[in-house]
């Protein structure tokens, strides 16, 4: 599709849809903010053209937003609208600085529960104030006063304004459920139809008032006559809230389409330029608006042309058709804002935060905004979020299980700090005296206070005749504390560390294995169980027989990044393959099974650095007459240079490949092209695999990545 065709088929129709939505919303937000109605339309024009051109989210549509209504209303009350316009212009400069400083992502660090709670609180405040306007009254100075006066307002006599407002709400609610036409948004249908009805019956209601010459009546910003501290607070509040709302909207819009992703720093700069421009021209603050943006995407927009054009359409409509706007009853705009405000309280979000145990943060923020003010509500929400996080971090799971008479297992998971010392003492103190107690620690962190609690309990318990064994199945916090090194040293990744690194160092190896098995069944088994279940049902079909040394430092699945069902392994001292004529069938049986039954296509012999078997052969110290000496003698290896241990390990691999080819099974499979033999050498110190030339014995890296 050409650019022109895409514009005509996608962006142009989408711009008209957004334009039709933006007109009533911009007027309503201006009215709810206590600002001139023209200021809302100016912000819509600037948001579309300037933010649409310069922003980093191509499909986001910007303009006056309901989320800033409460803030703007307070600013207008404190500084007048001319002063508010100046504050908006300066707030735009702050946003530009944030974007240039590349702090776009930092603005998203605020808890979503706080942000959505703030928007919900703002929505309730808007609805409580505008319901008075819709019923023919006047909003009070605070949400609490609006709530207290609401019963009296409802019980009072209502005229045509209340009826028109009720009809508007009905259309807004019912239209989307009845008609699924994106070109006819509910807000447009409600405003146009009810306004037409009001004109037809010549209803005596208050209507929209716009200046006769909009360009000549733009309000010039004026620096407020107020303390600098109060002005700075207003500037930062508008800048930060507008930034967070715009960035959250941009991230949400990204989820709605598969086009280019938003550049959040550029979006901040674009929003800042738009706000500075809007303030200088006497407009409201501008933010990215999810309602208009989602409508833009749903209508088929593909580029930023749609957002820009919607601003152009608004400017043309205001200049040429202002008389049509003046026919709209104010009660109708109030009804639109009531519905918009209540939709900011999302039941889906409430359910989500309840599932994630963040509902207290959401509710505290929302109620704080409603009954105090926006900054106090957000501060209370952030404090609540911090308290919940600290509570979760400080919380550990302590379980006691009696495995047998007189034997108990105590498992402690999570973070164990001094905050949990009282509960920890209570749980440990409930154990019967004189028993054998195994304490398994699965800890992300252990502080000194909790360590002392466990240590003191163990000492006291053992003095009364009990036995306590402490095992660590994560990092060795308790062992470090016992050694006086709590909090020091490097941490080893849990799944890569050996038992000796992540188990209690003074435990017997038997205990470490038991703890390791328990850890596997607890944390790893749930991840691999579906795959193992498939293998159990379908059987194994590995593609490779991997013959390597029994050395404990060589872990085949780790060094090949393979998993269950990938490798058929044979491990022995020195990765030896006895010749077929030797009569030893231990390796031959595995080779025949792998080739004839499993149908492997590759046999790899893998040696390694520091191999004890190779060193014994190099030094002729194999122990003649012993079982080990007899086994090593089966290797048949002859070293080219006994002073070069790496070369000797490679020579051993080459010899075992030659021994493999003495097997009739291997020769037949190779001749048929069904089998390939490969030699490998693993350098333990470098953690790097080398391929061994089967003729020359030279080793070259398998991977092109640089060695560690």
N, C-alpha and C positions, 0 to 999 in steps of 0.2 A: 504494500500500500504506500503510495507516494505521500510526501509531507502535506501537500495541499489536500489530497483526498482524505487523509487522516484528520486534518483540521476541520474539514467540512462535515465529515461523518461523525466525528467523536467530540472534539474540543468545542466547536461552536454550539451544538445542542446542549452540552454540559454546562457551558457558561450561562446559557439562558435559564436553566434549571436553578443554578446557584443564585443568580440574580433575583429570581422570583422569591426564593427563600430569604435572601438577605434583606430585602426592603422592609418587610414588617418587623423582623427581628431587630434590625438596627434602630428603627423608630422606638420600639418597645424598650430596648436596653437604655436608650438615651432618656426616655421618660422615667424609667425606674431609677436612673442614676441622679435625677434632679438636674440634668444638663439640658441645654437647648436641643430640640429634636434634630436640628441641622447638624449638630456635632456628631450624632450617630451616623448620619449619612456620609459626612466627610470622612470619618474613620473607615467606613465600608469601602469608599472609593480608594483611599490611600492604601488600605490593607490589600485590596485586590491588585492595584497597579504596582505599587512600590514593593511590598513584601512578596507579591507574586513574581516580580521580575528579579529581585535580588536574593530571595530566600533559598535555602538549601533543600527544601522539601517541595519538589515540583508540583505535586498534586494537592498540596495543602492550601486551603483557602483561609485567608486572614481577614479580620474585621473586629468590630466591637463584640466583646464576649460577655455572657451572663456571669462568668466566674469573677469578673472584675467589678460587677455592679455595686456590691456593698462597699468596696474600697473607694471607688470613684464617688459614690454618694457621700461618704464621709469626708473625702477630700474637698468636694464642692462645698459642703457645709462649713468646713473649716477655713478654706482659702478663697472661696468664690470660684466661678468657672474660669475666669481669665487666669487666675493663679493656678488652677488645676491644669490648664493647657500648658503653662510654663513648666510645671512639674512633669507632665507627660513628655515634653520635649527633652528635658534633662534625663529622665528615666530611659529614654531611647539611647542617649549617649552612654549610659551605664551598660545597656545591653550590647552596644557596639564594642565596648571595652571587654566585656565578658567573652564575646565571640572571637575578637582578635587575640585574646589571651588563651584561646582554645579550651575554655572551661565548659563547653557545651555538655559533655558527658557528666561533669561534676554536678550539674543542676538536677540530674536524674537520680542522684544519691539519696534524695529525700524519699522517705518511705511512701510507696503508693497508697497505703492505708491513710496516711496523713493527707495526701493530696486529694484523694477521693472523698475523705471525710470533710475536708475544707470545702470542696465543691458541693457536697450534700448540704452542709450548713448554709452555704450561700444560697442554694436553691430554696431551702426552707425560708430564709429571710426574705428572698424575693417574693415567694408565694404569699407569705403573711402580709407583706406590704401591699401587693397588687390586688389581693382579694378585696381590700377596702376600696380601692379605686374602682374595681369592677362593680362593686355593690353601690357605687355612687357616693362613697365617703372619701376621706383623705387618710393617707398613711400616717402613723405616729412616728415618734423619733427613734424607737427601738423595736426590735423583734418582740421583746417581752411585752411592751405596751400594745403592740399590734395583736398579740395573742390574748391579752387580757380584755381588750376592747372588741375582740371578734364576736363573741356571743351577742353583744348589744348591736353590733353592726348587722349581723344576720337577722336579728329579730326586728330591726327597724323597717320602715316602709321603703319599698324599692320601686324605682321608676323604670323607664325604658332602658337606661344604661345597664341595669342588672340583667334584664332579659336579653339584651344584645350580647352581654358577656357570657351568659349561660349558653346561648346558642353557639357562640364561638368555641367554647370548650367542648360542646357536643360534637361539632364538626371536626375539631382537632383530634378527638379521641376515635370517632367512628370512621372518618374518611380513609385512613390507611388500612382499616380492616375490610372495607367494602371495595375500594378501587385501588388496583395495583398499577398505577400509571405514574412513572417517575417525572414526567413533564408537568404534572399537576400536584405539587407538594401540598400537604394538608394546611400549612400556614397560609399559603397563598389563597387556597380555596376558601378557608374560613374567613380571612380578612375581606376578600372580594365579595363573597356572597352576603355576609352580614352587613357590610358597608352598603351594598346595593339595597338590602332590605331597609336599612335605616334611612337611606335617601328616598326610597319609595313611600315610606310612611311619614316622612318628614319628622323623624324623631328629634325631640328637643334634648340633645345630649352634647357634652363637650367633645370637640373634635380636634384633630391635629392642626397646629398652627405653624406655618413656615413663613419666613420673610419673602416678600415679593421679589426681591433681587438677591438670590442666594450668595453670589460672588461678592456683592457689596456688603453683605451682612455677616461675613465671616468674622468671628471674634478673635481679636489679637491677644496673644498671651501677654501677661503682665506679671512681673516678679512679685510674689506674695509679700505682704507686709506682716511678717511673722518671724519668730525666732528661727535661726538657721537649723537648729537641732530638729525642730518639728518638720521643717521642709525636707531635711535629709532623710528622716524616717519615712515620709510620704514617697519620696523619690525611690528609695531602696525597696519599699513595699511594692510599689507598682512594677518596678523593674524586675524584681525576683519572681513575683507571682505571675506576671505576664510571661517571663522566660520559662518557668516551669510548666505552665499550662501549654505554651506553644510547643515545647520540646516533647512533652507527653503526647500531645496531639500528633506531632510528626511521627513519633515512634508507632502510635496506633495506626496511622494512615499507611505506614509501610507494610503493615500486616494485611492490608486490604487489596494490595496490588502486587504484581510481579515485575514492576518497572524499576528504575534506578532508586537506590536507597537514599535516605535523607542524609545530608551533610549537616550535622547539628550545629557546628560552629558557624558555618555560613548562614544557617537559618537564624541564629541569634543576631548576626550582623544585619541580615535583611529585616528582621523584626525591629531592631534598634533604629535603623534608618526610617522605617515606616512610622514608628512612634514619634521620632523627632519631627518628621514632616507633618504628621497628624497634629501634634501639639502646636507647631508653629502656625498651622492653618485653622486652629480652633476646633480640633476634633477630639474624640474620646481616645483612650488607649487602645492599641491594636494587639491582638494575639491570634495565634492559629486556633481555629474553631473546628472541633471534631464533627459537629453536626453538618456544617456546610462542606467540610472536606470529605466526609463519607458520602454525602449526596453527590459531590463532584465525581468521585470514583465510581459510584453506582451508576451515574448517568453516562459513563463511558469515556471520561477524560483520559488523555494519554500524555499531555504535556502541560507546561505552566501557562500556555496560551489561554486555557479555560479560566483560570483564576484571574489573569490580567483582564480578560475581556469582561468578566462579570463586574469589575470595578468601572470599566468604561460604560457599560450599560446603565449602572446606577447613576453615574455622573450625568449622562445624557437624559435620563428620566427625570432627575431632580431639576435640571435646567429647563427642560421642555414641558414637563407634565406635572409640575408641582401642585397644580390645582386638584388633580386626582388624589394626591396624598392627603390633601386637606379635607377630603370627604370622610376619612377614616375616623370613627369614634374612638376616643381614648379608652373607653371600657373594653373595646375589642383588642387593643394592644395590651391592656392589662391582662385580659384572658389568655392571650398568647404567652405572655411572660409567666403566668401561673403554671401553665402546662410545661413550659420549658424549665422552670425552676423545679417543679416536682420530679421531672425526668432526670434531674441531676442526682436525685436520691434513687440509686439503682438497687433493686432487690437482688439482682444477680451478683452484684459486687458484695452486698451484705452477706449472702450465702457463701461466697468465695472466702471472704475474710473470716467468717465463722469457722469454715473448714480448716483454715490455716491458723486458727487461734490468734487472729489479729483484729477481731471485732472490737475489743476494748479501745484500741488505738483509733479506729474509725469512728466509734461513737463518741469518745471523749473529744476528738477534734470537731466533729459536727456540732455537738451540743455546746462546746466552747465557743464556736463561731456564732451560734444562734443567741446564746445568753450573755456573752461578754462582747468580744470584738474579734476581728479576723486574726490579728497578730497573737492575741492571747490564746485563742482556740488552737492555732497552729503550734504555738509553744507548748501548750498542754498535751497536744497529740504527740509531739516529738518526745516529750518527757515520758509519756506513757509507753511509746515504742521502745525507748531506751531501757525503761524498767523491765518490760517484758523480755527484751533480749538478754539483759543481765540475769534475769530469773532463769531463763532457759540455759544460759551458759553455766550458771552456778548449779544447775540441777543435775543430779546423777541418779541412775537406776540401781537400786540395791535389792538383791534377791537372795533369800535363804532357802535351800532345798536339803532335806534329809535324804541322803542317798542310801543309807543303811543304818541300822541301829548303832548309834554312837559315832556316825560319820556324817558330816555336813559339808555342803558346798555353798560358799557365799560368792556371788558374782557382782562386781561393781562396774558399771558402764558409764562413760561420759566424762564430764569434768568434775573433779573432786577438789573442792576448795574449803576454806575455813567456814564458809557459810553453811556447809552441810555437816559440820562437825557434830552438832547436837543430834541430828537425825542418825548420823553414822554411829555415834556412841550408843544410841538407843537400839538400833538394829543389831549391832554386835553384842550389846549387853543382853539381848534376848536369847542368845545361844545357850544351850544347857552346859553346865560345867563338866569338865573332865572328858570332853569329846575330842575327836580328831576333826580339825577344821581345815578345809582347803579354801583359800581366798584367791579368787581369780580376778585380776585387775585388767580391765579393758579401758584404759584411760587415755583421754586426749590431753589431760593436764592434771597435775597433782601439786598443790601448794604445800608449804611447810606446815601450816596448821593442821591440814587433813592428814599429812604424813605422821605428825606427832600423835594424832588421835589413834591411828592404826597401830603405830609402834607401841604406845603405852598400853593399848588394849591387849596386844599380843603378849607383852611382857607380863601383865597381870594375869592373863588367862593361863599362860604356861606355868606361872608360880602356883596356881591352884590345881595342877595336874593335867591340864589339857595340852593338846599338841596343835600347833598352827603351822601350815605351809602356805607361803605366799608366792603366787606365780603371776607373771606379767605376760599378757598376750597382746601387747601393743608395744609402746615404747617403754623403756626401762626406767620409769619415773621413780618407783620405790627403791630400786637398786641404786640409782644415782643419789637419792636422798640419804640412803644408808651409808654411801661412800662420801657424803658431804659434797656432792656435785650436782645438787638439784638445780635444773634450769641451765646447766652448762653442756657444752659439747654439741656435736652435730647429730641430727636425727636421721636414721636410716629408713627409707621407704618400707612400709610394713610388709608388702608382698615380696620384696626383694631381699630383705634382711634375713640372715641365718638365725637359727634358734638362739645362738649365743649372743646375738645382737639385740633381739627383742624379747628375750625371756629373762627372768631373774637369774643372775649369773651364779648364784650359789645353789641352784636347784639341780637335781640329778637329771641326766639326759632322758630317763624314762618319764619324768614329770614334764619335761619340755615337749616330748612327743605327744603326750596326752593333751597338753594345753594347745599344741599346734593343731591336733585333730579337732579339738573343740572349736578352735578359731575357724578352721576350714568349714566345718558344718554350720557355723553361725554366719559367716560373712561371705565365703566363696561359693559354697554349695548352692545357695539360691540362685547365683548367677549362671552356673554351669549345668544345673540340674536339667533344664529342658534339652540341652545338647546331649548330655549323657543318656537321657531317656530315649532319644532318637537312636543313639548308638546301641543301646541295650536292645531296642526293638529290631533295628535293621542290621546289626552286626558291624564288625569293623572292616574297613576297606582302605588301609593306608597305602600310599603310593611309594613309600620308601622304607627300606630296612636300614636302620642306623646303628652301626657297630662302633661303640666307643668304650673308653676306659671306665672302670668302676670308681675312679677318683671322686671323692665327695664334692670337689670344687667344680666339677663339670656337670651341668644340668641341661640335658639335651633340649627339652622343650623351651627352656629359657633362652639359650643361645641361638635357637632357630626360630624363635617367636612362633612356635606351633602350639597346638592344643590337643585335647583328647581325640584319639582316632587318626592323628596325622602321621605319627612315627611308630613303626614296629621296632622296638629297641632290643639290642643285645649288649650287655655290659659285662666286662670281665677285666682282670688285671692286665693292663697293657694293650687293650683292644686287639687281642690276638685272634687270628683265624687259623687254627691248625690245618696243615695240608691234608687233603683227602686220604692220602696213603698212611697218615699217622695212626689212623684207627680211632682217634678221639671224635666222638659224635656230638659233643655238647653244643658246638657252634653249627656244625653241619645240619643238625636236626632243625635248628631255627632257620637256616638258609633255605633248606628244602621247603619248609612250611611257608615261608614268606614268598618264595618264587612260585611254587606249584599250587598252593592253596589260596594265598592272599592275592597273588598276581602283582606283586610290587614291580615297579618299573625301574627303580634305582636302588643300588646298594651303596651306602656311604660308609667308609672307614674313617673315623675321626680320632686323631691323636691330639695331644695337648702339651703345652709347655710344663716343665717341672714334673714330668711323669716318673714316678718312682720305679716302675718296671723297666723303663728305658735306661735310667741311671744304673740300675742293678746290672743290666746287660752290658752297659758301657764299661763298668768297673769290674766285670766278671765276678760279681758278688751275688749271683742268683741263688746260692745255697744248694750245692750239689747234694743229692740224696733226699732233699725235702720235696714236698708236694709243690711248693712254689717254684723251686728250681726246675722240676720236671715240666711244669706248665710253661715257664718262660723259655725253656729249651725248644718248645714246639713253634716258637716264632720264626726260627730259621733266618733271622735278620743278620746281615753283615753290614757294618757301618763303614761309610766312606771316610769319615773324619771323627774319631772318638773325642776330639777336643772341642767339637762344636755340638752342644747338646740339642739345639734347635734342628740342626741338620740330621742328627741321629733320630729324633722324633719323626722327621719327615721320611727318613730311610725306613723306619719301622712301618709307617703307613704304606709305603710303596711295596714292601715285602708282603704285607697282609693282603694287598690287592692281588699280588701274584699267587698267594696261597689260595685265595678265593677261586681263582681260575682253574685250580686243580679239581674243583668239584664238577662232576658231569652235569649236574643240574644247572650250574652257572654257565658252563660252556655252551650248553644247548640253548639256553635262553638268550645268551649274547649272540650266538650265531643266527638265531631267528629274529634278531632285532627287537626282542621284547625287554631287554635288560641293559642297563648302563651302570658301570662301576665308577665311583668317584672317591677321591681321597681328600681329606680335609685336615687342617691343623688349627687348633684353637689356642691363641695366646692369652693366658689368664691375666697377665698384668695389663695388657692393652684392651682386654675384652673384645678381641677382634678375631674373625675367622679368616683363614687362608686356604686357598685351593692348592693341592699338592700335585705337581706334574707326575703322572704315573710312570714315566720313563726316566726323566732327569732328576726327579726328586726335588725340584725347585718349588718354593712356596710363594704365591702372590696373593694379595688381598682379594677377597671375594667382592667386597663393597668398595666403591670409589670414595666413600666418606673418609675424612681424615681420622687417624687413630686418636684415642683419648690422650 
